[in-house]
Amino acid sequence: MTRKVIDARGSFCPGPLMELIAAMKMVQVGDEIEVLSSDKGSSTEIPEWIAKVKHEHVGTEQRDGVWHVLVKKTH
């Protein structure tokens, strides 16, 4: 398992989500992707998309004004 970090700070919706969708196509099943976003919308938009496409939302937290959204590719 590897973890990829997408630094989307300064980008606004749907930018961080679009970057995540592109990255999902490049990683292997079981890999994790952490999206760093300064846009609060990402904290809800990304988990909603993950649920819709049936991957795993590992967790979301905010640190120093940056949202960290961790997802796992499951298929």
C-alpha positions as a Markdown table, in Angstrom:
| # | Residue | x | y | z |
|---|---|---|---|---|
| 1 | Met | 0.0 | 0.0 | 0.0 |
| 2 | Thr | 1.2 | 3.5 | -0.8 |
| 3 | Arg | -0.1 | 6.9 | 0.1 |
| 4 | Lys | -0.3 | 9.7 | -2.4 |
| 5 | Val | -0.8 | 13.3 | -1.2 |
| 6 | Ile | -2.6 | 15.8 | -3.4 |
| 7 | Asp | -1.8 | 19.4 | -2.4 |
| 8 | Ala | -4.9 | 21.3 | -3.6 |
| 9 | Arg | -4.5 | 24.2 | -1.2 |
| 10 | Gly | -5.6 | 27.4 | -2.8 |
| 11 | Ser | -7.8 | 25.5 | -5.3 |
| 12 | Phe | -11.6 | 25.8 | -5.0 |
| 13 | Cys | -14.4 | 23.3 | -5.7 |
| 14 | Pro | -14.5 | 21.4 | -7.8 |
| 15 | Gly | -10.7 | 21.5 | -8.2 |
| 16 | Pro | -9.7 | 19.3 | -5.3 |
| 17 | Leu | -12.3 | 16.7 | -6.2 |
| 18 | Met | -11.2 | 16.7 | -9.9 |
| 19 | Glu | -7.6 | 16.1 | -8.8 |
| 20 | Leu | -8.8 | 13.2 | -6.6 |
| 21 | Ile | -10.8 | 11.7 | -9.4 |
| 22 | Ala | -7.7 | 11.8 | -11.8 |
| 23 | Ala | -5.5 | 10.4 | -9.1 |
| 24 | Met | -7.9 | 7.5 | -8.3 |
| 25 | Lys | -7.3 | 6.3 | -11.9 |
| 26 | Met | -3.5 | 6.1 | -11.3 |
| 27 | Val | -3.3 | 4.3 | -8.0 |
| 28 | Gln | -3.8 | 0.6 | -7.1 |
| 29 | Val | -6.5 | -1.0 | -5.1 |
| 30 | Gly | -5.6 | -0.6 | -1.4 |
| 31 | Asp | -3.7 | 2.6 | -1.9 |
| 32 | Glu | -4.6 | 5.8 | 0.0 |
| 33 | Ile | -4.9 | 9.3 | -1.2 |
| 34 | Glu | -4.8 | 12.3 | 1.1 |
| 35 | Val | -6.2 | 15.5 | -0.3 |
| 36 | Leu | -5.1 | 18.8 | 1.3 |
| 37 | Ser | -7.6 | 21.5 | 0.7 |
| 38 | Ser | -8.1 | 25.0 | 2.0 |
| 39 | Asp | -11.7 | 24.9 | 0.6 |
| 40 | Lys | -14.2 | 23.8 | 3.3 |
| 41 | Gly | -16.5 | 22.4 | 0.6 |
| 42 | Ser | -14.0 | 19.6 | 0.0 |
| 43 | Ser | -14.6 | 18.3 | 3.5 |
| 44 | Thr | -18.2 | 17.3 | 2.5 |
| 45 | Glu | -17.9 | 17.1 | -1.3 |
| 46 | Ile | -15.1 | 14.5 | -1.4 |
| 47 | Pro | -16.7 | 12.1 | 1.2 |
| 48 | Glu | -20.0 | 12.3 | -0.7 |
| 49 | Trp | -18.3 | 11.4 | -4.0 |
| 50 | Ile | -16.3 | 8.6 | -2.3 |
| 51 | Ala | -19.6 | 7.1 | -0.9 |
| 52 | Lys | -21.2 | 7.4 | -4.3 |
| 53 | Val | -18.5 | 5.5 | -6.1 |
| 54 | Lys | -18.1 | 3.0 | -3.2 |
| 55 | His | -14.5 | 3.6 | -2.2 |
| 56 | Glu | -13.6 | 4.1 | 1.5 |
| 57 | His | -13.6 | 7.4 | 3.3 |
| 58 | Val | -10.9 | 6.9 | 6.0 |
| 59 | Gly | -11.3 | 10.2 | 7.7 |
| 60 | Thr | -11.4 | 14.0 | 7.5 |
| 61 | Glu | -9.8 | 16.5 | 9.8 |
| 62 | Gln | -8.9 | 20.2 | 9.8 |
| 63 | Arg | -5.4 | 21.3 | 11.0 |
| 64 | Asp | -4.2 | 24.9 | 10.7 |
| 65 | Gly | -7.0 | 25.9 | 8.3 |
| 66 | Val | -6.3 | 23.0 | 5.9 |
| 67 | Trp | -8.7 | 20.1 | 5.4 |
| 68 | His | -7.1 | 16.7 | 5.3 |
| 69 | Val | -9.4 | 14.2 | 3.5 |
| 70 | Leu | -8.1 | 10.6 | 3.4 |
| 71 | Val | -9.6 | 8.0 | 1.1 |
| 72 | Lys | -8.8 | 4.5 | 0.1 |
| 73 | Lys | -9.3 | 2.9 | -3.3 |
| 74 | Thr | -11.3 | -0.3 | -2.8 |
| 75 | His | -11.9 | -1.5 | -6.3 |
